[in-house]
Amino acid sequence: MEMEISPSIFFILIGVGLFVVILLFLTSRYRKVRNEGEA
């Protein structure tokens, strides 16, 4: 058996990773803006 990582799985992992990073970035900015607005 050969150890072979299919490119599709690799791209899916990259896509999910970027999605999570962007989601966290947007939520942190959104919370910061809300907190400044309430203050």
Biopython code that builds the backbone (N, CA, C, O; Angstrom):
import numpy as np
from Bio.PDB.StructureBuilder import StructureBuilder

atoms = [
    (1, "MET", "N", (0.845, -1.209, 0.000)),
    (1, "MET", "CA", (0.000, 0.000, 0.000)),
    (1, "MET", "C", (0.875, 1.251, 0.000)),
    (1, "MET", "O", (1.807, 1.366, 0.795)),
    (2, "GLU", "N", (0.571, 2.173, -0.884)),
    (2, "GLU", "CA", (1.334, 3.417, -0.926)),
    (2, "GLU", "C", (0.632, 4.483, -0.085)),
    (2, "GLU", "O", (-0.593, 4.600, -0.080)),
    (3, "MET", "N", (1.454, 5.252, 0.624)),
    (3, "MET", "CA", (0.887, 6.386, 1.354)),
    (3, "MET", "C", (0.746, 7.531, 0.355)),
    (3, "MET", "O", (1.736, 8.117, -0.081)),
    (4, "GLU", "N", (-0.480, 7.834, 0.006)),
    (4, "GLU", "CA", (-0.697, 8.889, -0.987)),
    (4, "GLU", "C", (-1.817, 9.805, -0.523)),
    (4, "GLU", "O", (-2.935, 9.352, -0.278)),
    (5, "ILE", "N", (-1.517, 11.100, -0.402)),
    (5, "ILE", "CA", (-2.526, 12.075, -0.001)),
    (5, "ILE", "C", (-3.132, 12.662, -1.273)),
    (5, "ILE", "O", (-2.426, 13.247, -2.095)),
    (6, "SER", "N", (-4.424, 12.502, -1.424)),
    (6, "SER", "CA", (-5.066, 13.016, -2.632)),
    (6, "SER", "C", (-5.138, 14.538, -2.576)),
    (6, "SER", "O", (-5.436, 15.109, -1.527)),
    (7, "PRO", "N", (-4.867, 15.196, -3.703)),
    (7, "PRO", "CA", (-4.870, 16.669, -3.727)),
    (7, "PRO", "C", (-6.206, 17.252, -3.288)),
    (7, "PRO", "O", (-6.237, 18.309, -2.658)),
    (8, "SER", "N", (-7.309, 16.583, -3.608)),
    (8, "SER", "CA", (-8.625, 17.127, -3.252)),
    (8, "SER", "C", (-8.753, 17.259, -1.742)),
    (8, "SER", "O", (-9.242, 18.277, -1.251)),
    (9, "ILE", "N", (-8.323, 16.245, -0.999)),
    (9, "ILE", "CA", (-8.407, 16.306, 0.466)),
    (9, "ILE", "C", (-7.519, 17.438, 0.980)),
    (9, "ILE", "O", (-7.890, 18.153, 1.910)),
    (10, "PHE", "N", (-6.344, 17.595, 0.368)),
    (10, "PHE", "CA", (-5.411, 18.645, 0.785)),
    (10, "PHE", "C", (-6.044, 20.026, 0.602)),
    (10, "PHE", "O", (-5.968, 20.872, 1.493)),
    (11, "PHE", "N", (-6.677, 20.249, -0.570)),
    (11, "PHE", "CA", (-7.306, 21.542, -0.830)),
    (11, "PHE", "C", (-8.487, 21.768, 0.100)),
    (11, "PHE", "O", (-8.725, 22.894, 0.537)),
    (12, "ILE", "N", (-9.234, 20.702, 0.410)),
    (12, "ILE", "CA", (-10.379, 20.835, 1.321)),
    (12, "ILE", "C", (-9.884, 21.268, 2.699)),
    (12, "ILE", "O", (-10.488, 22.132, 3.334)),
    (13, "LEU", "N", (-8.785, 20.667, 3.161)),
    (13, "LEU", "CA", (-8.238, 21.038, 4.476)),
    (13, "LEU", "C", (-7.808, 22.502, 4.479)),
    (13, "LEU", "O", (-8.058, 23.219, 5.447)),
    (14, "ILE", "N", (-7.164, 22.948, 3.403)),
    (14, "ILE", "CA", (-6.732, 24.350, 3.321)),
    (14, "ILE", "C", (-7.954, 25.272, 3.336)),
    (14, "ILE", "O", (-7.963, 26.293, 4.023)),
    (15, "GLY", "N", (-8.974, 24.905, 2.578)),
    (15, "GLY", "CA", (-10.188, 25.724, 2.524)),
    (15, "GLY", "C", (-10.844, 25.837, 3.891)),
    (15, "GLY", "O", (-11.250, 26.924, 4.301)),
    (16, "VAL", "N", (-10.947, 24.713, 4.599)),
    (16, "VAL", "CA", (-11.572, 24.721, 5.927)),
    (16, "VAL", "C", (-10.741, 25.571, 6.884)),
    (16, "VAL", "O", (-11.289, 26.342, 7.672)),
    (17, "GLY", "N", (-9.418, 25.430, 6.815)),
    (17, "GLY", "CA", (-8.543, 26.204, 7.699)),
    (17, "GLY", "C", (-8.703, 27.702, 7.459)),
    (17, "GLY", "O", (-8.827, 28.474, 8.409)),
    (18, "LEU", "N", (-8.700, 28.112, 6.193)),
    (18, "LEU", "CA", (-8.858, 29.534, 5.881)),
    (18, "LEU", "C", (-10.219, 30.032, 6.340)),
    (18, "LEU", "O", (-10.334, 31.136, 6.871)),
    (19, "PHE", "N", (-11.262, 29.210, 6.134)),
    (19, "PHE", "CA", (-12.617, 29.590, 6.527)),
    (19, "PHE", "C", (-12.690, 29.844, 8.028)),
    (19, "PHE", "O", (-13.292, 30.822, 8.471)),
    (20, "VAL", "N", (-12.073, 28.956, 8.807)),
    (20, "VAL", "CA", (-12.098, 29.100, 10.270)),
    (20, "VAL", "C", (-11.350, 30.365, 10.693)),
    (20, "VAL", "O", (-11.815, 31.106, 11.559)),
    (21, "VAL", "N", (-10.185, 30.609, 10.076)),
    (21, "VAL", "CA", (-9.397, 31.797, 10.431)),
    (21, "VAL", "C", (-10.179, 33.071, 10.119)),
    (21, "VAL", "O", (-10.229, 33.988, 10.939)),
    (22, "ILE", "N", (-10.792, 33.129, 8.932)),
    (22, "ILE", "CA", (-11.562, 34.316, 8.546)),
    (22, "ILE", "C", (-12.757, 34.495, 9.475)),
    (22, "ILE", "O", (-13.076, 35.614, 9.875)),
    (23, "LEU", "N", (-13.421, 33.384, 9.820)),
    (23, "LEU", "CA", (-14.587, 33.452, 10.699)),
    (23, "LEU", "C", (-14.188, 34.017, 12.060)),
    (23, "LEU", "O", (-14.869, 34.891, 12.594)),
    (24, "LEU", "N", (-13.080, 33.517, 12.623)),
    (24, "LEU", "CA", (-12.615, 34.015, 13.927)),
    (24, "LEU", "C", (-12.249, 35.495, 13.831)),
    (24, "LEU", "O", (-12.553, 36.269, 14.739)),
    (25, "PHE", "N", (-11.597, 35.892, 12.734)),
    (25, "PHE", "CA", (-11.192, 37.289, 12.554)),
    (25, "PHE", "C", (-12.418, 38.203, 12.496)),
    (25, "PHE", "O", (-12.442, 39.256, 13.133)),
    (26, "LEU", "N", (-13.440, 37.795, 11.725)),
    (26, "LEU", "CA", (-14.642, 38.618, 11.600)),
    (26, "LEU", "C", (-15.377, 38.710, 12.927)),
    (26, "LEU", "O", (-15.841, 39.788, 13.296)),
    (27, "THR", "N", (-15.492, 37.604, 13.652)),
    (27, "THR", "CA", (-16.221, 37.623, 14.928)),
    (27, "THR", "C", (-15.499, 38.507, 15.934)),
    (27, "THR", "O", (-16.144, 39.243, 16.682)),
    (28, "SER", "N", (-14.167, 38.447, 15.964)),
    (28, "SER", "CA", (-13.413, 39.270, 16.912)),
    (28, "SER", "C", (-13.596, 40.754, 16.578)),
    (28, "SER", "O", (-13.762, 41.575, 17.480)),
    (29, "ARG", "N", (-13.567, 41.099, 15.293)),
    (29, "ARG", "CA", (-13.767, 42.502, 14.886)),
    (29, "ARG", "C", (-15.177, 42.944, 15.234)),
    (29, "ARG", "O", (-15.383, 44.055, 15.723)),
    (30, "TYR", "N", (-16.154, 42.069, 14.980)),
    (30, "TYR", "CA", (-17.556, 42.400, 15.242)),
    (30, "TYR", "C", (-17.764, 42.663, 16.732)),
    (30, "TYR", "O", (-18.431, 43.626, 17.110)),
    (31, "ARG", "N", (-17.188, 41.799, 17.579)),
    (31, "ARG", "CA", (-17.335, 41.984, 19.026)),
    (31, "ARG", "C", (-16.663, 43.278, 19.470)),
    (31, "ARG", "O", (-17.192, 43.996, 20.319)),
    (32, "LYS", "N", (-15.489, 43.579, 18.895)),
    (32, "LYS", "CA", (-14.760, 44.788, 19.278)),
    (32, "LYS", "C", (-15.597, 46.021, 18.923)),
    (32, "LYS", "O", (-15.689, 46.957, 19.717)),
    (33, "VAL", "N", (-16.199, 46.023, 17.743)),
    (33, "VAL", "CA", (-17.018, 47.161, 17.315)),
    (33, "VAL", "C", (-18.234, 47.290, 18.226)),
    (33, "VAL", "O", (-18.592, 48.399, 18.621)),
    (34, "ARG", "N", (-18.869, 46.176, 18.561)),
    (34, "ARG", "CA", (-20.046, 46.220, 19.439)),
    (34, "ARG", "C", (-19.673, 46.761, 20.812)),
    (34, "ARG", "O", (-20.397, 47.585, 21.371)),
    (35, "ASN", "N", (-18.545, 46.304, 21.363)),
    (35, "ASN", "CA", (-18.131, 46.760, 22.687)),
    (35, "ASN", "C", (-17.842, 48.262, 22.673)),
    (35, "ASN", "O", (-18.183, 48.963, 23.626)),
    (36, "GLU", "N", (-17.222, 48.759, 21.613)),
    (36, "GLU", "CA", (-16.919, 50.189, 21.533)),
    (36, "GLU", "C", (-18.213, 50.990, 21.398)),
    (36, "GLU", "O", (-18.323, 52.089, 21.943)),
    (37, "GLY", "N", (-19.192, 50.443, 20.673)),
    (37, "GLY", "CA", (-20.465, 51.134, 20.494)),
    (37, "GLY", "C", (-21.232, 51.233, 21.803)),
    (37, "GLY", "O", (-21.872, 52.249, 22.071)),
    (38, "GLU", "N", (-21.172, 50.185, 22.620)),
    (38, "GLU", "CA", (-21.905, 50.189, 23.887)),
    (38, "GLU", "C", (-21.243, 51.108, 24.903)),
    (38, "GLU", "O", (-21.923, 51.710, 25.733)),
    (39, "ALA", "N", (-19.913, 51.220, 24.843)),
    (39, "ALA", "CA", (-19.196, 52.008, 25.857)),
    (39, "ALA", "C", (-19.625, 53.481, 25.786)),
    (39, "ALA", "O", (-19.135, 54.305, 26.557)),
]
sb = StructureBuilder()
sb.init_structure("model")
sb.init_model(0)
sb.init_chain("A")
sb.init_seg("    ")
for serial, (resi, resn, name, xyz) in enumerate(atoms, 1):
    if name == "N":
        sb.init_residue(resn, " ", resi, " ")
    sb.init_atom(name, np.array(xyz, "f"), 0.0, 1.0, " ", f" {name:<3s}", serial, name[0])
structure = sb.get_structure()
